[in-house]
Amino acid sequence: MKEVKNPRKPLLYYYGIVLLILLLFNMIIAPLLVQKQVIQVDYGTFMGMIEDKNIGSVEVGNAQILFTDKEGTTIYKTGAMNDPTLTERLYAAEATFGQEIQQGTSPILSFLLSFVLPLVIFIGLGQYMGKKLMEQAGGKNSLAFGMGKSSAKVYVQSTGGIRFSDVAGEDEAKESLAEIVDYLHNPQKYADVGASMPKGLLLVGPPGTGKTMLAKAVAGEANVPFFSISGSEFVEMFVGMGASKVRDLFKQAKEKAPCIVFIDEIDTIGKKRDGQMGGNDEREQTLNQLLTEMDGFEGNNGVIILAATNRPDSLDPALTRPGRFDRRVPVELPDLKGREEILKVHAKKIKMSDNVDLHTIARMASGASGAELANIVNEAALRAVRNARTIVDQSDLEESIEIVIAGYQKKNTVLSDHEKQVVAYHEIGHALVAAMQSHSAPVQKITIIPRTSGALGYTMQVDEGDKYLMTKQEIENKIATFTGGRAAEELVFEEITTGASNDIEQATKLARAMITRYGMSEAFDMVAMETVTNQYLGGDTSLVCSADTQNEIDKKVVELVKRQHEKAASILRENREKLDELARFLYEKETITGEEFMEILDEKGGRVQ
């Protein structure tokens, strides 16, 4: 997309010029103007004023004499004469010597030059600069020198524009948006049936799933003007400026119809109005103006409103009702097929070896968003450059996934022999418990090389495909796998370390979810004890039960984790020989694959079913 900008200088730039002019005037010009007049008199007048004792200050020079009258209101000047008794007569007349006589003017003239003239200059320059700013802001109707004018960026289609082919993994969202493109191209086809397009489409989903890219792809396919603005750009310091920006944005959109208006992060101004005192009046006024403008659109006028957010639950119901944002388009995390398609799109930008299996990479990157997949491909290309290669191979992509998951390898961290043994047994404990249980994901890789995320090692499990449902047994098996590392430490070294902190956190989280949200506890049956908010931003939870029930939940969570911990310890005791053999193998090689792990394990007869 090619962006069309209208740059203008900030308001402080012009006020700085005015202040600089006034400063130079007071420092240079004003002292030259404020030169007071001096009356020239003859020496006889000077002598007469001495005799009358009407002399104030006297300044005697080689060529002239400056003196004032007794009140000091008038300055006189006369020529110097050879008069030896002049000093005595001046003392007798009570004149003063040694003070420099300031040649001044009248107070009225001084006031005009030092106050009135600078004020006139300031007002004149201010009006001139204000006129220039109004012209730059787009006319006399702009508020506060353009502060109420919309700052939306206008994009027009170019040869390098984004198309639907550049967006993969979101087939349902593209299908819904393709209808909008067809409407912009053939509005009469829909008018003949009596159908009208939605006034607004709301794109919702986690960060990095491509909501903004989809909006630009719609503009690229439709080849129409595309107005892009963030919700935070509507919020101003002065009340009313945001509403003015909304009016100006919709005015421009109507003039350039058919077009698309895209508001990113609309939850900034579209939050629910709770009616509490002390709220942001500016934000509420902006929201009210947005609601009014969206209602003001007439049917089939060729203006489509797109908005994106990852907090749809926080939006005001008046904004999401039919007639404003009629259609909600989910932009979810891609599935296995979608991840593979996204990798293929980004793989076109780099040189890749023929033996690269993107399906395997897609399986390893389970739960990754489109932005994370793009980062994985880029990290693989960077790794190839660091290794002085021009082609990306399978190992580069696998390592880049590990970088995204656990960070870079820490080259300066050196573990002692004992610590290395503990980490080896810990990771083999995870892998062995997972392998000896049914309904567990296969082990892909085990390593004891420290990473920058703080992990001293990790065990990677990769499912054969995406799972959308999990049984109670599968969740319990995952909890047992999380406790397998600590169980191995207890069994072999008869001591425990801090290395299981993340395992404990994940196991407790799963156990609590089973009881409070999944209804997998006989004690509470199918009663929800916990609610989830911000499902696209981490999924914060909050309990909705009494204090007594919370105590009971805590007891059930402890019992569940403890039971799975004992199960993991039992599995490791029964397979102690394989535990020792695999731990020694991992200690020597530091990193082993899932195939190597299963080869040693199968010597005993395979996995337990």
C-alpha positions in Angstrom: 0.0 0.0 0.0 1.1 3.5 -0.7 0.5 5.9 2.1 -0.6 9.5 1.3 0.5 11.9 4.0 -0.1 15.6 4.6 2.7 16.8 6.9 2.4 20.0 8.9 4.6 21.7 11.4 3.6 21.6 15.1 2.0 24.5 16.8 5.0 25.2 19.1 7.1 25.9 16.0 5.1 29.1 15.2 4.9 30.3 18.8 8.6 29.8 19.1 9.1 32.2 16.1 6.9 34.9 17.8 8.7 34.6 21.1 12.1 34.8 19.4 11.1 38.0 17.6 9.9 39.6 20.8 13.1 38.7 22.6 15.3 40.2 19.9 13.2 43.4 19.9 13.6 43.9 23.7 17.3 43.1 23.6 18.4 45.1 20.5 15.8 47.4 19.1 14.1 48.7 22.2 17.3 50.2 23.8 17.9 52.1 20.6 14.4 53.5 20.5 14.3 54.5 24.1 16.8 57.4 23.8 15.5 60.4 25.8 15.9 64.1 24.4 18.4 66.6 26.0 17.9 70.4 26.0 20.9 72.5 24.7 21.5 75.7 26.8 24.2 78.3 27.0 26.7 78.6 29.8 25.0 81.7 31.2 21.8 79.7 31.8 23.8 77.1 33.6 25.4 79.8 35.8 22.0 81.3 36.6 20.6 77.9 37.6 23.6 77.5 40.0 22.9 80.8 41.6 19.2 79.9 42.0 20.2 76.5 43.5 18.1 74.8 40.8 20.8 72.1 40.1 20.3 68.4 40.7 22.9 66.0 39.3 26.0 67.2 37.4 28.2 65.3 35.0 31.3 67.4 34.0 33.1 66.2 30.9 36.1 67.6 28.8 33.8 69.0 26.1 30.4 69.3 27.6 28.5 69.4 30.9 25.3 67.4 31.5 23.0 68.5 34.4 19.5 68.3 35.6 17.2 70.6 37.4 16.5 70.2 41.2 13.6 67.8 40.6 15.6 65.8 38.0 12.8 65.9 35.5 14.7 67.7 32.7 18.2 67.0 31.3 20.3 70.0 30.0 23.5 70.2 28.1 26.1 73.0 27.8 29.6 73.5 26.6 32.6 73.2 29.0 34.4 76.5 30.0 37.6 77.3 31.9 35.9 78.1 35.3 38.2 77.4 38.3 35.5 78.2 40.9 32.8 76.0 39.3 33.2 73.2 41.7 32.9 75.4 44.8 29.7 77.0 43.4 28.2 73.7 42.6 28.9 72.4 46.2 27.3 75.6 47.5 24.2 75.0 45.3 24.0 71.4 46.8 24.5 69.7 43.5 25.5 65.9 43.4 28.4 64.5 41.4 29.6 61.1 40.2 26.2 59.7 39.1 25.7 58.8 35.4 22.8 60.8 34.1 20.4 58.4 32.3 19.2 60.1 29.1 15.5 59.1 29.1 12.3 60.1 27.5 8.8 60.7 28.8 6.9 57.8 30.6 4.1 57.8 28.0 6.6 57.2 25.1 8.4 54.6 27.2 5.1 52.7 27.8 4.2 52.8 24.1 7.6 51.5 23.0 8.1 48.8 25.7 4.6 47.4 26.1 2.1 48.5 23.5 4.3 47.9 20.5 5.4 44.3 21.5 1.8 43.5 22.2 0.7 44.6 18.8 3.5 42.6 17.2 2.5 39.5 19.2 -1.2 39.7 18.2 -0.4 40.4 14.6 2.0 37.6 14.2 -0.3 35.3 16.2 -3.2 36.0 13.8 -1.0 35.5 10.8 0.4 32.1 12.1 -3.1 31.0 13.1 -4.4 31.7 9.6 -1.5 29.6 8.1 -2.3 26.8 10.5 -6.0 26.9 9.6 -5.1 26.6 6.0 -2.8 23.6 6.6 -5.5 22.0 8.8 -7.9 22.0 5.9 -10.0 25.2 6.1 -11.6 27.6 8.5 -13.9 24.9 9.9 -11.1 22.9 11.6 -11.0 23.1 15.4 -8.1 24.3 17.4 -5.6 24.6 14.6 -6.4 21.1 13.3 -6.5 19.3 16.6 -10.0 18.1 15.8 -9.1 16.9 12.4 -8.9 13.1 11.7 -5.3 11.8 11.6 -6.4 8.7 9.6 -3.8 7.4 7.1 -5.2 6.9 3.6 -3.8 4.0 1.6 -4.4 3.5 -2.1 -3.9 0.3 -3.9 -0.5 -0.3 -5.5 1.2 -3.2 -7.3 2.7 -4.3 -4.0 -0.6 -4.4 -2.1 -1.7 -7.2 0.2 -4.2 -9.7 -1.3 -6.1 -12.6 0.1 -3.4 -14.9 -1.4 -0.9 -13.3 1.1 -3.1 -14.3 4.0 -3.3 -18.1 4.9 -4.8 -20.1 7.6 -8.0 -18.1 8.0 -10.2 -19.6 5.3 -13.5 -18.9 7.1 -12.6 -15.2 7.8 -11.5 -14.7 4.1 -14.7 -16.2 2.9 -16.8 -13.8 5.0 -14.7 -10.8 3.9 -14.7 -11.9 0.2 -18.4 -11.1 0.2 -17.6 -7.6 1.1 -15.2 -7.3 -1.8 -17.8 -8.6 -4.2 -20.3 -6.1 -2.9 -17.9 -3.2 -3.5 -17.4 -4.4 -7.0 -21.1 -5.3 -7.8 -23.4 -3.5 -5.5 -26.3 -3.7 -7.9 -26.3 -7.5 -7.7 -27.2 -7.3 -4.0 -29.6 -4.4 -4.5 -31.7 -6.4 -7.0 -32.4 -9.0 -4.4 -33.0 -6.4 -1.7 -30.0 -7.4 0.3 -27.6 -4.9 1.9 -24.2 -5.4 3.2 -23.4 -5.1 7.0 -22.5 -1.6 8.0 -19.7 -2.9 10.1 -17.6 -6.0 10.5 -15.8 -6.7 13.8 -12.6 -8.8 13.5 -11.9 -10.5 16.9 -9.1 -12.9 17.8 -5.8 -13.3 19.7 -2.8 -11.0 19.0 -0.8 -11.9 15.9 -3.5 -13.8 14.0 -3.7 -11.3 11.1 -6.7 -9.1 11.8 -5.0 -5.9 10.4 -3.6 -7.8 7.5 -7.0 -9.2 6.6 -8.4 -5.6 6.6 -5.7 -4.5 4.2 -6.3 -7.5 2.1 -9.9 -6.5 1.7 -8.8 -3.1 0.5 -6.2 -4.6 -1.8 -8.8 -6.9 -3.4 -11.5 -4.2 -3.7 -9.0 -1.6 -5.0 -10.7 1.2 -3.1 -9.4 3.9 -0.7 -8.6 2.5 2.7 -8.7 4.7 5.8 -6.7 3.3 8.7 -6.7 4.7 12.2 -6.1 3.4 15.7 -8.6 3.8 18.5 -6.1 5.5 20.7 -5.7 8.3 18.1 -9.2 9.5 18.8 -8.4 10.2 22.5 -7.2 13.8 23.0 -6.4 15.9 26.1 -9.3 18.3 25.3 -12.8 17.1 25.7 -14.6 17.1 22.3 -11.5 16.7 20.1 -12.0 12.9 19.7 -15.6 13.4 18.7 -14.5 16.0 16.2 -12.0 13.5 14.7 -14.7 10.9 14.3 -16.9 13.4 12.4 -14.1 14.4 10.2 -13.1 10.8 9.5 -16.6 9.8 8.4 -17.0 13.0 6.3 -13.9 12.1 4.4 -15.1 8.5 4.0 -18.5 9.6 2.5 -16.7 11.8 0.0 -14.4 9.0 -1.2 -17.1 6.2 -1.2 -16.9 3.4 -2.1 -14.1 2.9 0.5 -13.2 1.1 3.7 -12.7 2.6 7.1 -10.5 0.4 9.4 -10.4 1.2 13.2 -7.7 -0.9 14.9 -7.9 -1.6 18.7 -11.5 -0.2 18.8 -11.8 -1.3 22.5 -9.8 1.8 23.3 -12.8 4.0 22.7 -15.6 1.3 22.6 -15.5 0.1 26.2 -18.7 -0.4 28.1 -20.2 2.7 29.7 -20.7 1.9 33.3 -22.1 5.3 34.4 -19.7 5.7 37.3 -18.4 9.2 38.2 -14.9 10.1 37.4 -14.8 8.3 34.0 -13.1 9.6 30.9 -15.7 12.0 29.4 -13.6 12.5 26.3 -13.7 8.7 25.6 -17.4 8.5 26.2 -18.1 11.5 23.9 -16.0 9.9 21.2 -17.9 6.6 21.6 -21.2 8.5 21.4 -20.1 10.3 18.3 -19.0 7.0 16.7 -22.4 5.4 17.5 -24.2 8.4 15.9 -22.0 8.4 12.7 -22.6 4.6 12.2 -26.3 5.1 12.5 -26.1 8.0 10.1 -25.0 5.8 7.2 -27.6 5.1 4.7 -27.9 1.7 3.0 -25.7 0.8 0.1 -23.7 3.9 0.1 -20.4 2.0 -0.5 -18.7 2.7 2.9 -17.7 -0.4 4.9 -16.5 -0.1 8.5 -14.0 -2.7 9.7 -12.7 -2.8 13.2 -10.3 -5.1 15.1 -10.0 -6.0 18.8 -8.8 -8.8 21.0 -11.1 -7.8 23.8 -14.6 -8.2 22.4 -16.2 -8.8 25.8 -15.3 -5.3 26.9 -17.1 -3.5 24.0 -20.3 -1.5 24.6 -23.4 -3.4 23.6 -24.7 -0.4 21.7 -21.6 -0.7 19.5 -21.9 -4.4 18.7 -25.7 -4.5 18.1 -27.1 -5.3 14.7 -27.2 -2.1 12.6 -23.7 -1.0 13.6 -21.3 -4.0 13.7 -23.7 -6.5 12.2 -21.1 -9.3 11.7 -18.4 -10.7 14.0 -15.6 -12.4 12.1 -13.5 -14.7 14.4 -9.8 -14.7 13.5 -8.6 -17.6 15.6 -5.3 -19.3 16.0 -4.7 -21.5 12.9 -5.1 -25.3 13.0 -2.5 -27.8 11.7 -3.5 -27.3 8.0 -3.6 -23.5 8.5 -0.1 -23.4 10.1 1.3 -25.4 7.2 -0.3 -23.0 4.7 1.1 -20.0 6.6 4.6 -21.5 6.6 4.3 -22.1 2.8 3.4 -18.4 2.3 6.4 -17.2 4.3 8.7 -19.9 2.9 8.4 -18.3 -0.5 10.4 -15.3 0.7 13.5 -17.4 1.6 15.7 -20.0 0.0 14.7 -23.4 1.4 16.1 -26.8 1.0 14.1 -29.5 -0.9 14.1 -31.8 2.1 12.3 -29.4 4.5 9.1 -31.0 5.8 6.7 -28.1 6.6 4.1 -30.5 7.9 6.4 -31.6 10.7 7.3 -28.0 11.5 3.6 -27.2 11.7 3.0 -30.0 14.1 5.9 -28.8 16.3 4.5 -25.2 16.3 1.1 -26.2 17.8 -0.7 -23.1 19.2 1.5 -20.6 17.3 -0.2 -17.5 15.6 0.6 -16.3 12.1 3.0 -13.7 13.5 4.9 -16.3 15.5 5.1 -18.6 12.4 6.5 -15.7 10.4 9.0 -15.1 13.1 10.0 -18.8 13.1 10.7 -18.7 9.4 12.8 -15.5 9.8 14.7 -17.0 12.7 15.6 -20.0 10.6 16.9 -17.8 7.8 19.0 -15.8 10.3 20.4 -19.1 11.7 21.4 -20.2 8.2 23.3 -16.9 7.7 25.1 -17.2 11.0 26.2 -20.7 9.9 27.5 -19.3 6.6 24.8 -21.0 4.5 22.6 -19.6 1.8 19.8 -22.3 2.1 17.6 -23.0 5.1 17.3 -26.6 6.0 15.1 -28.6 8.4 17.4 -28.2 11.4 17.2 -24.4 11.1 13.4 -24.5 11.3 13.4 -26.9 14.2 16.0 -24.8 16.1 14.0 -21.6 15.5 10.9 -23.2 17.1 13.0 -24.0 20.2 14.2 -20.4 20.2 10.6 -19.2 20.2 9.6 -21.7 22.9 12.6 -21.6 25.2 15.0 -18.9 23.9 18.6 -19.2 22.6 21.1 -21.6 24.0 23.1 -20.1 26.8 26.8 -20.7 25.9 28.3 -19.2 29.0 26.3 -21.4 31.5 28.3 -24.3 32.7 26.6 -26.8 34.9 28.5 -28.9 37.5 28.5 -32.7 37.0 25.9 -33.2 39.8 23.6 -30.5 38.4 23.9 -31.9 34.9 22.9 -35.4 36.3 19.9 -33.9 38.2 18.7 -32.1 35.0 19.2 -35.3 33.0 17.1 -37.4 35.4 14.5 -34.7 35.7 13.9 -34.5 31.9 14.0 -38.3 31.4 11.4 -38.5 34.3 9.1 -36.3 32.2 9.7 -38.3 29.0 9.4 -41.7 30.7 6.2 -41.0 32.5 4.7 -39.6 29.2 5.8 -42.7 27.2 4.6 -45.2 29.7 1.0 -43.8 29.7 -1.6 -44.2 27.1 -3.2 -41.1 25.4 0.0 -39.1 25.7 1.7 -37.1 23.0 4.9 -38.7 21.6 8.3 -37.4 22.7 9.9 -35.3 20.0 13.1 -34.1 21.7 14.9 -34.1 25.0 17.7 -31.7 25.9 19.7 -30.5 28.9 21.3 -27.5 27.2 20.3 -24.3 29.2 18.2 -21.7 27.4 17.9 -18.0 27.9 14.3 -18.3 29.1 15.8 -19.8 32.3 15.1 -23.5 31.5 18.0 -25.8 32.2 16.5 -28.3 29.9 13.1 -29.4 28.4 11.2 -32.2 26.9 9.2 -31.5 23.8 6.1 -33.5 23.0 4.3 -33.2 19.7 0.8 -34.5 18.9 0.2 -36.2 15.6 -2.6 -33.7 14.9 -4.7 -31.0 16.6 -6.8 -32.0 19.5 -10.0 -30.0 20.2 -11.3 -32.1 23.1 -9.4 -33.6 26.0 -10.7 -36.4 28.2 -10.4 -36.6 32.0 -7.8 -39.3 31.6 -5.7 -37.3 29.1 -5.6 -34.3 31.5 -4.6 -36.5 34.4 -1.9 -38.0 32.3 -0.6 -34.5 31.5 -0.5 -33.7 35.2 1.4 -36.9 36.0 3.9 -36.0 33.2 4.4 -32.6 34.8 5.2 -34.2 38.1 7.5 -36.8 36.6 10.6 -34.6 36.8 10.3 -34.0 40.6 9.4 -37.7 41.1 12.7 -38.7 39.4 14.7 -36.4 41.6 13.1 -37.8 44.7 13.6 -41.4 43.6 17.3 -41.1 42.5 18.8 -38.4 44.7 16.3 -38.5 47.6 16.2 -34.7 47.5 14.3 -32.0 45.5 15.4 -28.9 43.6 13.9 -25.7 42.3 13.9 -27.0 38.8 10.2 -28.1 39.0 8.8 -24.7 39.6 7.2 -24.3 36.2 6.0 -27.9 36.3 4.3 -27.3 39.6 2.6 -24.2 38.2 1.3 -26.0 35.0 0.1 -29.0 36.9 -1.8 -26.9 39.5 -3.4 -24.8 36.7 -4.7 -27.9 34.9 -6.0 -29.5 38.2 -7.8 -26.4 39.2 -9.4 -26.1 35.7 -10.6 -29.7 35.9 -12.5 -28.9 39.1 -13.7 -25.3 38.6 -14.4 -25.1 34.9 -14.5 -28.6 33.3 -16.9 -30.2 35.8 -14.5 -33.2 36.3 -14.9 -33.5 40.1 -17.5 -35.7 41.7 -17.8 -33.3 44.7 -19.1 -30.4 42.6 -20.5 -32.2 39.6 -21.3 -29.8 36.6 -21.2 -26.6 38.6 -19.0 -23.7 37.3 -16.8 -22.3 40.1 -14.7 -20.1 37.9 -15.2 -17.7 35.0 -12.7 -16.7 32.2 -12.2 -13.1 31.0 -10.1 -11.8 28.2 -10.0 -15.2 26.5 -7.8 -13.8 23.7 -5.3 -12.2 26.1 -4.2 -15.0 28.4 -7.6 -16.0 29.8 -7.6 -14.5 33.3 -9.8 -16.4 35.7 -11.8 -15.4 38.8 -13.6 -17.6 41.3 -17.4 -17.2 41.6 -18.1 -19.1 44.8 -18.1 -18.7 48.6 -15.1 -18.8 50.8 -16.0 -22.3 52.1 -16.3 -23.6 48.6 -12.9 -22.1 47.7 -11.3 -24.0 50.7 -12.9 -27.2 49.4 -11.6 -26.5 45.9 -8.1 -26.1 47.2 -8.3 -29.4 49.0 -9.5 -31.2 45.9 -6.7 -29.6 43.8 -4.1 -30.8 46.3 -5.5 -34.3 46.3 -5.6 -34.5 42.5 -2.0 -33.3 42.0 -0.7 -35.5 44.9 -2.5 -38.6 43.4 -0.9 -38.0 40.0 2.5 -37.4 41.6 2.3 -40.8 43.3 1.3 -42.3 40.0 4.4 -40.8 38.3 6.7 -42.0 41.1 5.2 -45.5 40.8 5.9 -45.6 37.0 9.5 -44.5 37.5 10.1 -47.1 40.3 8.8 -49.9 38.0 11.1 -48.7 35.2 14.2 -47.7 37.3 16.6 -49.5 34.9 15.4 -47.7 31.9 15.4 -44.4 33.8 19.1 -44.8 34.7 20.0 -46.0 31.1 18.2 -43.1 29.4 19.6 -40.5 31.9 23.2 -41.7 31.3 22.6 -41.5 27.5 21.2 -38.0 27.8 24.0 -36.9 30.1 26.6 -37.9 27.5 24.8 -36.6 24.4 23.0 -33.6 26.0 20.3 -33.7 23.3 18.5 -36.8 22.0 15.6 -37.2 19.6 12.3 -38.9 20.2 13.4 -41.8 17.9 16.6 -42.4 20.0 14.6 -42.3 23.2 12.0 -44.8 21.9 14.7 -47.2 20.6 16.2 -47.6 24.1 12.8 -47.8 25.6 11.5 -50.4 23.1 14.3 -52.8 24.1 12.2 -53.6 27.1 9.0 -54.2 25.1 7.5 -50.8 24.2 5.1 -48.5 25.9 2.6 -49.5 28.5 -1.0 -49.4 27.1 
